[in-house]
Amino acid sequence: MLSQTFIIVNPTGFHVRPTKSFVQTASTFPCKVNVINKGKKVNGKSSLSMLTLGIAANEEVTLEIDGEQELQALNALGKLLTDIHE
């Protein structure tokens, strides 16, 4: 299992559009993807679960990835968390 913490730099936080991109990307990997924010852990392959986190700008988000292609998933999903989306 790999785990890494990222800071959300998007000034509007992690809203619907970036969440959709994140979930679509996460779903392409065969591994488990968990996202942790403020002590709450959710399935990173579920849009509804991700939106319940209410991730705001400058918050820390931890990815826990376990299984096949975990390093590739961590790199791709970490990039999405730290990109600025409109």
N, CA, C and O atoms as a CHARMM CRD file, in Angstrom:
* protein
*
  344
    1    1 MET  N      0.84700  -1.18300   0.00000 PROA 1      0.00000
    2    1 MET  CA     0.00000   0.00000   0.00000 PROA 1      0.00000
    3    1 MET  C      0.88600   1.23800   0.00000 PROA 1      0.00000
    4    1 MET  O      1.88800   1.31000   0.71300 PROA 1      0.00000
    5    2 LEU  N      0.49100   2.20900  -0.81900 PROA 2      0.00000
    6    2 LEU  CA     1.17400   3.49300  -0.87400 PROA 2      0.00000
    7    2 LEU  C      0.25700   4.55800  -0.28700 PROA 2      0.00000
    8    2 LEU  O     -0.96600   4.48100  -0.41000 PROA 2      0.00000
    9    3 SER  N      0.86900   5.55200   0.35300 PROA 3      0.00000
   10    3 SER  CA     0.10300   6.65100   0.94400 PROA 3      0.00000
   11    3 SER  C      0.89500   7.93400   0.79100 PROA 3      0.00000
   12    3 SER  O      2.10600   7.96000   1.01300 PROA 3      0.00000
   13    4 GLN  N      0.20100   9.00200   0.40900 PROA 4      0.00000
   14    4 GLN  CA     0.85400  10.30200   0.26900 PROA 4      0.00000
   15    4 GLN  C     -0.17400  11.39900   0.51000 PROA 4      0.00000
   16    4 GLN  O     -1.34900  11.25600   0.17300 PROA 4      0.00000
   17    5 THR  N      0.29400  12.50400   1.10500 PROA 5      0.00000
   18    5 THR  CA    -0.58000  13.63400   1.38600 PROA 5      0.00000
   19    5 THR  C     -0.31200  14.75200   0.39200 PROA 5      0.00000
   20    5 THR  O      0.83500  15.03200   0.04500 PROA 5      0.00000
   21    6 PHE  N     -1.38400  15.38300  -0.05900 PROA 6      0.00000
   22    6 PHE  CA    -1.32400  16.46300  -1.04000 PROA 6      0.00000
   23    6 PHE  C     -2.09400  17.66700  -0.50800 PROA 6      0.00000
   24    6 PHE  O     -3.00500  17.52500   0.30600 PROA 6      0.00000
   25    7 ILE  N     -1.71700  18.85000  -0.97800 PROA 7      0.00000
   26    7 ILE  CA    -2.42200  20.08600  -0.64100 PROA 7      0.00000
   27    7 ILE  C     -3.25600  20.49500  -1.85000 PROA 7      0.00000
   28    7 ILE  O     -2.74700  20.55200  -2.97000 PROA 7      0.00000
   29    8 ILE  N     -4.53400  20.77700  -1.62500 PROA 8      0.00000
   30    8 ILE  CA    -5.42700  21.23000  -2.69900 PROA 8      0.00000
   31    8 ILE  C     -5.11400  22.69800  -2.99200 PROA 8      0.00000
   32    8 ILE  O     -5.27900  23.55300  -2.12200 PROA 8      0.00000
   33    9 VAL  N     -4.66300  22.99000  -4.21100 PROA 9      0.00000
   34    9 VAL  CA    -4.28700  24.36100  -4.56600 PROA 9      0.00000
   35    9 VAL  C     -5.37800  25.10200  -5.32700 PROA 9      0.00000
   36    9 VAL  O     -5.31800  26.32400  -5.46000 PROA 9      0.00000
   37   10 ASN  N     -6.36000  24.38700  -5.82000 PROA 10     0.00000
   38   10 ASN  CA    -7.45500  25.02800  -6.54300 PROA 10     0.00000
   39   10 ASN  C     -8.17300  25.99700  -5.60200 PROA 10     0.00000
   40   10 ASN  O     -8.62900  25.57900  -4.53800 PROA 10     0.00000
   41   11 PRO  N     -8.28600  27.28400  -5.96400 PROA 11     0.00000
   42   11 PRO  CA    -8.89700  28.26100  -5.06200 PROA 11     0.00000
   43   11 PRO  C    -10.36300  27.98000  -4.72400 PROA 11     0.00000
   44   11 PRO  O    -10.86700  28.48500  -3.72000 PROA 11     0.00000
   45   12 THR  N    -11.04500  27.19200  -5.53400 PROA 12     0.00000
   46   12 THR  CA   -12.44100  26.86800  -5.23400 PROA 12     0.00000
   47   12 THR  C    -12.57000  25.48100  -4.59800 PROA 12     0.00000
   48   12 THR  O    -13.68500  24.99100  -4.42200 PROA 12     0.00000
   49   13 GLY  N    -11.46600  24.84900  -4.25700 PROA 13     0.00000
   50   13 GLY  CA   -11.50600  23.53900  -3.63500 PROA 13     0.00000
   51   13 GLY  C    -11.70100  22.43700  -4.66100 PROA 13     0.00000
   52   13 GLY  O    -11.47800  22.62800  -5.85600 PROA 13     0.00000
   53   14 PHE  N    -12.11800  21.29200  -4.17300 PROA 14     0.00000
   54   14 PHE  CA   -12.29700  20.12900  -5.03200 PROA 14     0.00000
   55   14 PHE  C    -13.78800  19.93200  -5.23900 PROA 14     0.00000
   56   14 PHE  O    -14.43600  19.17400  -4.51700 PROA 14     0.00000
   57   15 HSD  N    -14.31800  20.61800  -6.22500 PROA 15     0.00000
   58   15 HSD  CA   -15.75300  20.63600  -6.48200 PROA 15     0.00000
   59   15 HSD  C    -16.13400  19.57200  -7.51300 PROA 15     0.00000
   60   15 HSD  O    -15.36000  18.64800  -7.76400 PROA 15     0.00000
   61   16 VAL  N    -17.32100  19.69800  -8.11000 PROA 16     0.00000
   62   16 VAL  CA   -17.87400  18.64100  -8.97400 PROA 16     0.00000
   63   16 VAL  C    -16.98600  18.30600 -10.16800 PROA 16     0.00000
   64   16 VAL  O    -16.73300  17.12800 -10.42100 PROA 16     0.00000
   65   17 ARG  N    -16.51400  19.28100 -10.89500 PROA 17     0.00000
   66   17 ARG  CA   -15.73700  19.00300 -12.11200 PROA 17     0.00000
   67   17 ARG  C    -14.43100  18.25900 -11.80600 PROA 17     0.00000
   68   17 ARG  O    -14.16700  17.22800 -12.42400 PROA 17     0.00000
   69   18 PRO  N    -13.61200  18.74800 -10.87700 PROA 18     0.00000
   70   18 PRO  CA   -12.39400  17.98100 -10.59600 PROA 18     0.00000
   71   18 PRO  C    -12.67700  16.61900  -9.95700 PROA 18     0.00000
   72   18 PRO  O    -11.92300  15.66400 -10.14600 PROA 18     0.00000
   73   19 THR  N    -13.77300  16.54300  -9.19900 PROA 19     0.00000
   74   19 THR  CA   -14.14300  15.25200  -8.61400 PROA 19     0.00000
   75   19 THR  C    -14.47300  14.24700  -9.70400 PROA 19     0.00000
   76   19 THR  O    -14.06800  13.08700  -9.62600 PROA 19     0.00000
   77   20 LYS  N    -15.20800  14.68500 -10.71900 PROA 20     0.00000
   78   20 LYS  CA   -15.55700  13.79500 -11.83400 PROA 20     0.00000
   79   20 LYS  C    -14.29600  13.28300 -12.52600 PROA 20     0.00000
   80   20 LYS  O    -14.18500  12.09000 -12.80600 PROA 20     0.00000
   81   21 SER  N    -13.34700  14.17500 -12.80300 PROA 21     0.00000
   82   21 SER  CA   -12.08700  13.76700 -13.43800 PROA 21     0.00000
   83   21 SER  C    -11.32300  12.79100 -12.55000 PROA 21     0.00000
   84   21 SER  O    -10.77000  11.80300 -13.03300 PROA 21     0.00000
   85   22 PHE  N    -11.29500  13.07300 -11.25300 PROA 22     0.00000
   86   22 PHE  CA   -10.58100  12.21100 -10.31300 PROA 22     0.00000
   87   22 PHE  C    -11.18000  10.80700 -10.31500 PROA 22     0.00000
   88   22 PHE  O    -10.45400   9.82000 -10.43700 PROA 22     0.00000
   89   23 VAL  N    -12.50000  10.72000 -10.18100 PROA 23     0.00000
   90   23 VAL  CA   -13.17700   9.42300 -10.11700 PROA 23     0.00000
   91   23 VAL  C    -13.01800   8.64900 -11.42800 PROA 23     0.00000
   92   23 VAL  O    -12.80000   7.43700 -11.41000 PROA 23     0.00000
   93   24 GLN  N    -13.12800   9.33900 -12.55400 PROA 24     0.00000
   94   24 GLN  CA   -12.94300   8.66500 -13.84400 PROA 24     0.00000
   95   24 GLN  C    -11.53900   8.09600 -13.96000 PROA 24     0.00000
   96   24 GLN  O    -11.36000   6.97000 -14.42200 PROA 24     0.00000
   97   25 THR  N    -10.54300   8.86700 -13.54300 PROA 25     0.00000
   98   25 THR  CA    -9.15500   8.40500 -13.60100 PROA 25     0.00000
   99   25 THR  C     -8.93000   7.26000 -12.62200 PROA 25     0.00000
  100   25 THR  O     -8.31700   6.25200 -12.97100 PROA 25     0.00000
  101   26 ALA  N     -9.42300   7.41400 -11.40100 PROA 26     0.00000
  102   26 ALA  CA    -9.26000   6.37100 -10.37700 PROA 26     0.00000
  103   26 ALA  C     -9.86100   5.04700 -10.85400 PROA 26     0.00000
  104   26 ALA  O     -9.31800   3.97600 -10.58500 PROA 26     0.00000
  105   27 SER  N    -10.97200   5.13500 -11.55400 PROA 27     0.00000
  106   27 SER  CA   -11.67500   3.92900 -12.00900 PROA 27     0.00000
  107   27 SER  C    -10.92800   3.17400 -13.10100 PROA 27     0.00000
  108   27 SER  O    -11.25500   2.02200 -13.38800 PROA 27     0.00000
  109   28 THR  N     -9.93000   3.80600 -13.71400 PROA 28     0.00000
  110   28 THR  CA    -9.15400   3.12500 -14.74900 PROA 28     0.00000
  111   28 THR  C     -8.08400   2.20900 -14.15400 PROA 28     0.00000
  112   28 THR  O     -7.48800   1.40400 -14.87100 PROA 28     0.00000
  113   29 PHE  N     -7.84100   2.32800 -12.86100 PROA 29     0.00000
  114   29 PHE  CA    -6.81300   1.51000 -12.21100 PROA 29     0.00000
  115   29 PHE  C     -7.45400   0.35500 -11.44800 PROA 29     0.00000
  116   29 PHE  O     -8.51900   0.52200 -10.85400 PROA 29     0.00000
  117   30 PRO  N     -6.80900  -0.82400 -11.46000 PROA 30     0.00000
  118   30 PRO  CA    -7.39500  -1.98500 -10.79700 PROA 30     0.00000
  119   30 PRO  C     -7.21700  -1.99400  -9.27100 PROA 30     0.00000
  120   30 PRO  O     -7.69500  -2.91200  -8.60400 PROA 30     0.00000
  121   31 CYS  N     -6.55000  -1.00100  -8.72200 PROA 31     0.00000
  122   31 CYS  CA    -6.27000  -0.97800  -7.28900 PROA 31     0.00000
  123   31 CYS  C     -7.38000  -0.26200  -6.50600 PROA 31     0.00000
  124   31 CYS  O     -8.23600   0.41200  -7.07800 PROA 31     0.00000
  125   32 LYS  N     -7.33400  -0.43300  -5.17900 PROA 32     0.00000
  126   32 LYS  CA    -8.24500   0.29300  -4.29400 PROA 32     0.00000
  127   32 LYS  C     -7.71800   1.70100  -4.10500 PROA 32     0.00000
  128   32 LYS  O     -6.51200   1.90800  -3.96700 PROA 32     0.00000
  129   33 VAL  N     -8.62500   2.67300  -4.09800 PROA 33     0.00000
  130   33 VAL  CA    -8.24400   4.07200  -3.91100 PROA 33     0.00000
  131   33 VAL  C     -9.09300   4.64000  -2.77500 PROA 33     0.00000
  132   33 VAL  O    -10.31900   4.69700  -2.87400 PROA 33     0.00000
  133   34 ASN  N     -8.43200   5.05700  -1.69900 PROA 34     0.00000
  134   34 ASN  CA    -9.11700   5.71800  -0.60100 PROA 34     0.00000
  135   34 ASN  C     -8.60000   7.14300  -0.49300 PROA 34     0.00000
  136   34 ASN  O     -7.41500   7.41000  -0.69600 PROA 34     0.00000
  137   35 VAL  N     -9.51000   8.05100  -0.17100 PROA 35     0.00000
  138   35 VAL  CA    -9.16200   9.46200   0.00300 PROA 35     0.00000
  139   35 VAL  C     -9.53000   9.84600   1.43100 PROA 35     0.00000
  140   35 VAL  O    -10.63800   9.56300   1.88900 PROA 35     0.00000
  141   36 ILE  N     -8.60600  10.48600   2.13000 PROA 36     0.00000
  142   36 ILE  CA    -8.82400  10.86100   3.52500 PROA 36     0.00000
  143   36 ILE  C     -8.70300  12.37400   3.65500 PROA 36     0.00000
  144   36 ILE  O     -7.72500  12.97200   3.20700 PROA 36     0.00000
  145   37 ASN  N     -9.72100  12.98700   4.27900 PROA 37     0.00000
  146   37 ASN  CA    -9.72700  14.43000   4.53300 PROA 37     0.00000
  147   37 ASN  C    -10.40600  14.66300   5.87700 PROA 37     0.00000
  148   37 ASN  O    -11.51700  14.18900   6.11000 PROA 37     0.00000
  149   38 LYS  N     -9.74300  15.38400   6.74400 PROA 38     0.00000
  150   38 LYS  CA   -10.26500  15.70800   8.08200 PROA 38     0.00000
  151   38 LYS  C    -10.70900  14.45800   8.84000 PROA 38     0.00000
  152   38 LYS  O    -11.73700  14.47000   9.51800 PROA 38     0.00000
  153   39 GLY  N     -9.93500  13.38700   8.72300 PROA 39     0.00000
  154   39 GLY  CA   -10.21400  12.16400   9.45100 PROA 39     0.00000
  155   39 GLY  C    -11.27700  11.26600   8.84200 PROA 39     0.00000
  156   39 GLY  O    -11.56400  10.19900   9.38400 PROA 39     0.00000
  157   40 LYS  N    -11.86000  11.67300   7.74100 PROA 40     0.00000
  158   40 LYS  CA   -12.88900  10.86600   7.07900 PROA 40     0.00000
  159   40 LYS  C    -12.28200  10.18800   5.85300 PROA 40     0.00000
  160   40 LYS  O    -11.65000  10.84000   5.02200 PROA 40     0.00000
  161   41 LYS  N    -12.48100   8.87200   5.74700 PROA 41     0.00000
  162   41 LYS  CA   -11.93900   8.09500   4.62900 PROA 41     0.00000
  163   41 LYS  C    -13.08600   7.63300   3.74100 PROA 41     0.00000
  164   41 LYS  O    -14.07700   7.08400   4.22400 PROA 41     0.00000
  165   42 VAL  N    -12.93900   7.86300   2.42100 PROA 42     0.00000
  166   42 VAL  CA   -13.96300   7.44000   1.46400 PROA 42     0.00000
  167   42 VAL  C    -13.32500   6.72800   0.27600 PROA 42     0.00000
  168   42 VAL  O    -12.11400   6.79400   0.06300 PROA 42     0.00000
  169   43 ASN  N    -14.16600   6.05300  -0.48300 PROA 43     0.00000
  170   43 ASN  CA   -13.76500   5.37400  -1.71100 PROA 43     0.00000
  171   43 ASN  C    -13.52700   6.42900  -2.79000 PROA 43     0.00000
  172   43 ASN  O    -14.44300   7.17000  -3.14500 PROA 43     0.00000
  173   44 GLY  N    -12.31900   6.49800  -3.30500 PROA 44     0.00000
  174   44 GLY  CA   -11.97000   7.47900  -4.32600 PROA 44     0.00000
  175   44 GLY  C    -12.53900   7.17400  -5.70600 PROA 44     0.00000
  176   44 GLY  O    -12.33500   7.94400  -6.64500 PROA 44     0.00000
  177   45 LYS  N    -13.24800   6.06100  -5.83300 PROA 45     0.00000
  178   45 LYS  CA   -13.86800   5.72100  -7.11000 PROA 45     0.00000
  179   45 LYS  C    -15.36400   6.02600  -7.09800 PROA 45     0.00000
  180   45 LYS  O    -16.09100   5.60900  -8.00000 PROA 45     0.00000
  181   46 SER  N    -15.82400   6.75400  -6.08000 PROA 46     0.00000
  182   46 SER  CA   -17.23800   7.10700  -5.94400 PROA 46     0.00000
  183   46 SER  C    -17.38600   8.62500  -5.88600 PROA 46     0.00000
  184   46 SER  O    -16.90700   9.26900  -4.95200 PROA 46     0.00000
  185   47 SER  N    -18.05100   9.18700  -6.88800 PROA 47     0.00000
  186   47 SER  CA   -18.24900  10.64700  -6.92300 PROA 47     0.00000
  187   47 SER  C    -18.99400  11.13300  -5.69500 PROA 47     0.00000
  188   47 SER  O    -18.59800  12.12400  -5.08100 PROA 47     0.00000
  189   48 LEU  N    -20.05800  10.45600  -5.33500 PROA 48     0.00000
  190   48 LEU  CA   -20.85200  10.88700  -4.19100 PROA 48     0.00000
  191   48 LEU  C    -20.02200  10.86800  -2.91400 PROA 48     0.00000
  192   48 LEU  O    -20.07800  11.80800  -2.12100 PROA 48     0.00000
  193   49 SER  N    -19.26300   9.81500  -2.71600 PROA 49     0.00000
  194   49 SER  CA   -18.40800   9.73300  -1.53300 PROA 49     0.00000
  195   49 SER  C    -17.38100  10.85900  -1.51400 PROA 49     0.00000
  196   49 SER  O    -17.14400  11.48100  -0.47800 PROA 49     0.00000
  197   50 MET  N    -16.78200  11.11000  -2.66000 PROA 50     0.00000
  198   50 MET  CA   -15.77800  12.17300  -2.74500 PROA 50     0.00000
  199   50 MET  C    -16.38300  13.53500  -2.41400 PROA 50     0.00000
  200   50 MET  O    -15.77500  14.33100  -1.69900 PROA 50     0.00000
  201   51 LEU  N    -17.57300  13.80000  -2.93200 PROA 51     0.00000
  202   51 LEU  CA   -18.20600  15.09900  -2.69600 PROA 51     0.00000
  203   51 LEU  C    -18.58700  15.29000  -1.23500 PROA 51     0.00000
  204   51 LEU  O    -18.65400  16.42400  -0.76200 PROA 51     0.00000
  205   52 THR  N    -18.83900  14.19500  -0.50500 PROA 52     0.00000
  206   52 THR  CA   -19.19000  14.32800   0.91300 PROA 52     0.00000
  207   52 THR  C    -18.02100  14.83500   1.74800 PROA 52     0.00000
  208   52 THR  O    -18.21700  15.30000   2.87100 PROA 52     0.00000
  209   53 LEU  N    -16.81000  14.74900   1.20900 PROA 53     0.00000
  210   53 LEU  CA   -15.64600  15.25300   1.94900 PROA 53     0.00000
  211   53 LEU  C    -15.62400  16.77700   2.01000 PROA 53     0.00000
  212   53 LEU  O    -15.06300  17.34900   2.94500 PROA 53     0.00000
  213   54 GLY  N    -16.22400  17.43600   1.02900 PROA 54     0.00000
  214   54 GLY  CA   -16.23600  18.90400   1.02400 PROA 54     0.00000
  215   54 GLY  C    -14.83600  19.49400   1.06800 PROA 54     0.00000
  216   54 GLY  O    -14.55800  20.36900   1.88900 PROA 54     0.00000
  217   55 ILE  N    -13.97200  19.03700   0.21300 PROA 55     0.00000
  218   55 ILE  CA   -12.56300  19.43900   0.23200 PROA 55     0.00000
  219   55 ILE  C    -12.41600  20.88700  -0.24400 PROA 55     0.00000
  220   55 ILE  O    -12.80400  21.22400  -1.36200 PROA 55     0.00000
  221   56 ALA  N    -11.86000  21.72400   0.60600 PROA 56     0.00000
  222   56 ALA  CA   -11.67600  23.14300   0.30400 PROA 56     0.00000
  223   56 ALA  C    -10.22600  23.42200  -0.09200 PROA 56     0.00000
  224   56 ALA  O     -9.34500  22.57500   0.06000 PROA 56     0.00000
  225   57 ALA  N    -10.01000  24.61800  -0.59700 PROA 57     0.00000
  226   57 ALA  CA    -8.65700  25.05000  -0.98500 PROA 57     0.00000
  227   57 ALA  C     -7.73200  25.01100   0.22600 PROA 57     0.00000
  228   57 ALA  O     -8.14400  25.29200   1.35200 PROA 57     0.00000
  229   58 ASN  N     -6.49700  24.66400  -0.02300 PROA 58     0.00000
  230   58 ASN  CA    -5.42300  24.62100   0.97100 PROA 58     0.00000
  231   58 ASN  C     -5.58100  23.53200   2.02300 PROA 58     0.00000
  232   58 ASN  O     -4.86000  23.53300   3.02100 PROA 58     0.00000
  233   59 GLU  N     -6.51100  22.60400   1.81900 PROA 59     0.00000
  234   59 GLU  CA    -6.65400  21.49600   2.75300 PROA 59     0.00000
  235   59 GLU  C     -5.74800  20.34600   2.34900 PROA 59     0.00000
  236   59 GLU  O     -5.40400  20.18100   1.17900 PROA 59     0.00000
  237   60 GLU  N     -5.36700  19.55000   3.35200 PROA 60     0.00000
  238   60 GLU  CA    -4.56300  18.36800   3.10200 PROA 60     0.00000
  239   60 GLU  C     -5.47800  17.18200   2.81200 PROA 60     0.00000
  240   60 GLU  O     -6.47700  16.96200   3.49700 PROA 60     0.00000
  241   61 VAL  N     -5.11400  16.43200   1.78900 PROA 61     0.00000
  242   61 VAL  CA    -5.84200  15.22900   1.40500 PROA 61     0.00000
  243   61 VAL  C     -4.81300  14.10900   1.27900 PROA 61     0.00000
  244   61 VAL  O     -3.77700  14.26800   0.63300 PROA 61     0.00000
  245   62 THR  N     -5.11700  12.98400   1.90400 PROA 62     0.00000
  246   62 THR  CA    -4.21800  11.83600   1.83300 PROA 62     0.00000
  247   62 THR  C     -4.82600  10.77500   0.92600 PROA 62     0.00000
  248   62 THR  O     -5.99900  10.42600   1.05100 PROA 62     0.00000
  249   63 LEU  N     -4.00900  10.27200   0.01700 PROA 63     0.00000
  250   63 LEU  CA    -4.40300   9.15200  -0.84000 PROA 63     0.00000
  251   63 LEU  C     -3.78700   7.88300  -0.27700 PROA 63     0.00000
  252   63 LEU  O     -2.60000   7.84800   0.04500 PROA 63     0.00000
  253   64 GLU  N     -4.60200   6.84000  -0.16000 PROA 64     0.00000
  254   64 GLU  CA    -4.12400   5.50200   0.16700 PROA 64     0.00000
  255   64 GLU  C     -4.48900   4.60900  -1.00600 PROA 64     0.00000
  256   64 GLU  O     -5.66200   4.46000  -1.34700 PROA 64     0.00000
  257   65 ILE  N     -3.47900   4.02300  -1.61400 PROA 65     0.00000
  258   65 ILE  CA    -3.70600   3.21100  -2.80600 PROA 65     0.00000
  259   65 ILE  C     -3.08700   1.85000  -2.58400 PROA 65     0.00000
  260   65 ILE  O     -1.93100   1.73600  -2.17500 PROA 65     0.00000
  261   66 ASP  N     -3.87600   0.80700  -2.86100 PROA 66     0.00000
  262   66 ASP  CA    -3.42600  -0.55100  -2.59000 PROA 66     0.00000
  263   66 ASP  C     -3.80400  -1.47400  -3.74700 PROA 66     0.00000
  264   66 ASP  O     -4.96900  -1.54800  -4.13800 PROA 66     0.00000
  265   67 GLY  N     -2.82100  -2.16600  -4.28200 PROA 67     0.00000
  266   67 GLY  CA    -3.08100  -3.15100  -5.32800 PROA 67     0.00000
  267   67 GLY  C     -2.23200  -2.92600  -6.55700 PROA 67     0.00000
  268   67 GLY  O     -1.21600  -2.23100  -6.52000 PROA 67     0.00000
  269   68 GLU  N     -2.66900  -3.52900  -7.64700 PROA 68     0.00000
  270   68 GLU  CA    -1.93900  -3.43300  -8.90700 PROA 68     0.00000
  271   68 GLU  C     -1.88000  -1.99100  -9.39800 PROA 68     0.00000
  272   68 GLU  O     -2.84600  -1.24100  -9.25600 PROA 68     0.00000
  273   69 GLN  N     -0.77100  -1.61500  -9.96300 PROA 69     0.00000
  274   69 GLN  CA    -0.53100  -0.29400 -10.54900 PROA 69     0.00000
  275   69 GLN  C     -0.68400   0.84100  -9.53400 PROA 69     0.00000
  276   69 GLN  O     -1.08000   1.95000  -9.89200 PROA 69     0.00000
  277   70 GLU  N     -0.36700   0.55700  -8.26400 PROA 70     0.00000
  278   70 GLU  CA    -0.56800   1.57000  -7.23500 PROA 70     0.00000
  279   70 GLU  C      0.32900   2.80500  -7.43100 PROA 70     0.00000
  280   70 GLU  O     -0.10500   3.92500  -7.16100 PROA 70     0.00000
  281   71 LEU  N      1.53700   2.61700  -7.88400 PROA 71     0.00000
  282   71 LEU  CA     2.41800   3.77000  -8.09100 PROA 71     0.00000
  283   71 LEU  C      1.90800   4.65100  -9.22900 PROA 71     0.00000
  284   71 LEU  O      1.90800   5.87600  -9.11600 PROA 71     0.00000
  285   72 GLN  N      1.47900   4.03500 -10.31500 PROA 72     0.00000
  286   72 GLN  CA     0.92900   4.80000 -11.43500 PROA 72     0.00000
  287   72 GLN  C     -0.33600   5.54300 -11.00000 PROA 72     0.00000
  288   72 GLN  O     -0.53500   6.70000 -11.37000 PROA 72     0.00000
  289   73 ALA  N     -1.17600   4.89100 -10.23000 PROA 73     0.00000
  290   73 ALA  CA    -2.40200   5.52300  -9.74200 PROA 73     0.00000
  291   73 ALA  C     -2.07700   6.69100  -8.81800 PROA 73     0.00000
  292   73 ALA  O     -2.68400   7.75600  -8.92400 PROA 73     0.00000
  293   74 LEU  N     -1.12600   6.49500  -7.91600 PROA 74     0.00000
  294   74 LEU  CA    -0.74100   7.56500  -6.99000 PROA 74     0.00000
  295   74 LEU  C     -0.24100   8.79000  -7.74500 PROA 74     0.00000
  296   74 LEU  O     -0.60500   9.91800  -7.41600 PROA 74     0.00000
  297   75 ASN  N      0.58700   8.57000  -8.75000 PROA 75     0.00000
  298   75 ASN  CA     1.12500   9.68900  -9.53100 PROA 75     0.00000
  299   75 ASN  C      0.02500  10.41900 -10.30100 PROA 75     0.00000
  300   75 ASN  O     -0.03400  11.64800 -10.28300 PROA 75     0.00000
  301   76 ALA  N     -0.83800   9.67200 -10.97100 PROA 76     0.00000
  302   76 ALA  CA    -1.89800  10.28800 -11.77700 PROA 76     0.00000
  303   76 ALA  C     -2.91200  11.02000 -10.90600 PROA 76     0.00000
  304   76 ALA  O     -3.30900  12.14100 -11.22300 PROA 76     0.00000
  305   77 LEU  N     -3.32900  10.39400  -9.81600 PROA 77     0.00000
  306   77 LEU  CA    -4.35300  10.99800  -8.96100 PROA 77     0.00000
  307   77 LEU  C     -3.79400  12.14400  -8.13400 PROA 77     0.00000
  308   77 LEU  O     -4.49300  13.12200  -7.86900 PROA 77     0.00000
  309   78 GLY  N     -2.54500  12.02900  -7.72900 PROA 78     0.00000
  310   78 GLY  CA    -1.91300  13.14100  -6.99900 PROA 78     0.00000
  311   78 GLY  C     -1.82000  14.38000  -7.85700 PROA 78     0.00000
  312   78 GLY  O     -2.00600  15.49500  -7.37000 PROA 78     0.00000
  313   79 LYS  N     -1.53200  14.19200  -9.13100 PROA 79     0.00000
  314   79 LYS  CA    -1.48700  15.32300 -10.05800 PROA 79     0.00000
  315   79 LYS  C     -2.85600  15.99200 -10.16700 PROA 79     0.00000
  316   79 LYS  O     -2.94800  17.21900 -10.20600 PROA 79     0.00000
  317   80 LEU  N     -3.91300  15.19000 -10.21700 PROA 80     0.00000
  318   80 LEU  CA    -5.26200  15.76900 -10.29500 PROA 80     0.00000
  319   80 LEU  C     -5.61900  16.55400  -9.03300 PROA 80     0.00000
  320   80 LEU  O     -6.30200  17.57500  -9.10800 PROA 80     0.00000
  321   81 LEU  N     -5.15900  16.07900  -7.87800 PROA 81     0.00000
  322   81 LEU  CA    -5.44900  16.78600  -6.63200 PROA 81     0.00000
  323   81 LEU  C     -4.75200  18.13200  -6.53900 PROA 81     0.00000
  324   81 LEU  O     -5.24700  19.06000  -5.90000 PROA 81     0.00000
  325   82 THR  N     -3.58800  18.22700  -7.19000 PROA 82     0.00000
  326   82 THR  CA    -2.81900  19.46200  -7.07000 PROA 82     0.00000
  327   82 THR  C     -2.93600  20.37200  -8.28400 PROA 82     0.00000
  328   82 THR  O     -2.30300  21.42600  -8.32700 PROA 82     0.00000
  329   83 ASP  N     -3.74000  19.97800  -9.27600 PROA 83     0.00000
  330   83 ASP  CA    -3.97900  20.85100 -10.43000 PROA 83     0.00000
  331   83 ASP  C     -4.99100  21.92600 -10.06800 PROA 83     0.00000
  332   83 ASP  O     -5.79200  21.75900  -9.14800 PROA 83     0.00000
  333   84 ILE  N     -4.94400  23.02200 -10.79600 PROA 84     0.00000
  334   84 ILE  CA    -5.94800  24.06700 -10.64000 PROA 84     0.00000
  335   84 ILE  C     -7.00000  23.85100 -11.71400 PROA 84     0.00000
  336   84 ILE  O     -6.71100  23.90800 -12.90900 PROA 84     0.00000
  337   85 HSD  N     -8.23300  23.60000 -11.26600 PROA 85     0.00000
  338   85 HSD  CA    -9.36300  23.38000 -12.17400 PROA 85     0.00000
  339   85 HSD  C    -10.25100  24.60100 -12.14500 PROA 85     0.00000
  340   85 HSD  O    -10.31200  25.31600 -11.14500 PROA 85     0.00000
  341   86 GLU  N    -10.93300  24.83500 -13.23900 PROA 86     0.00000
  342   86 GLU  CA   -11.84700  25.97000 -13.27300 PROA 86     0.00000
  343   86 GLU  C    -13.25800  25.53900 -13.01400 PROA 86     0.00000
  344   86 GLU  O    -14.16600  26.37000 -13.00500 PROA 86     0.00000
